[in-house]
């Protein structure tokens, strides 16, 4: 039995769209076409905004805020 291969596409299709002067949807379709050309069976796209998936209370965010605050104190 042949394995079913899923290509995971990152958010870099937005950058591709800017470079080629096309819409993100057109860029995503290009990615799908290229994946199909090499035998990929399916494509999964990721799309997110970092501010939407991280908590304002996470340690990394708090450290960044503290650094910004300490820099503003001078």
C-alpha positions in Angstrom: 0.0 0.0 0.0 1.3 3.4 -0.9 1.6 5.9 2.0 -0.7 9.0 1.9 1.6 12.0 2.1 0.4 15.3 3.5 2.5 18.4 2.9 2.3 21.0 5.7 2.5 24.5 4.3 3.7 27.2 6.6 2.7 30.9 6.5 5.5 31.7 4.1 3.0 31.7 1.2 2.2 35.3 2.3 5.8 36.2 1.5 5.6 34.4 -1.9 2.5 36.4 -2.7 4.4 39.7 -2.0 7.4 38.7 -4.1 5.3 37.7 -7.1 2.7 40.5 -6.7 -0.2 38.0 -6.4 -2.8 37.3 -3.7 -2.1 34.9 -0.9 -4.8 32.6 -2.3 -3.0 32.5 -5.6 0.3 31.8 -3.9 -1.3 29.0 -1.9 -2.6 27.5 -5.1 0.9 27.6 -6.6 2.2 25.7 -3.5 -0.5 23.1 -4.0 0.4 22.7 -7.7 4.1 22.3 -6.9 3.3 19.7 -4.2 1.1 17.8 -6.6 4.0 17.9 -9.2 6.2 15.9 -6.8 3.5 13.4 -5.8 2.1 14.9 -2.6 -1.4 13.7 -2.0 -2.8 16.5 0.2 -1.8 19.9 1.6 -2.4 21.4 5.1 -2.0 25.1 5.4 -1.1 27.0 8.6 -2.2 30.5 9.1 -2.0 32.4 12.4 -1.2 35.6 14.1 1.4 35.3 16.9 -0.5 37.7 19.1 -3.6 35.5 18.9 -1.8 32.3 20.0 0.4 33.5 22.9 -0.8 34.5 26.3 0.0 38.0 27.5 0.9 36.2 30.7 3.5 33.8 29.2 7.0 34.1 30.6 8.5 35.2 27.3 6.0 38.1 26.9 6.6 39.2 30.5 10.4 39.2 30.1 10.0 41.3 26.9 7.8 43.8 28.7 10.2 44.1 31.6 13.1 44.7 29.3 11.1 47.3 27.4 10.1 49.0 30.7 13.6 49.0 32.0 14.9 50.5 28.8 12.3 53.3 29.1 13.4 54.2 32.6 16.6 55.9 31.5 
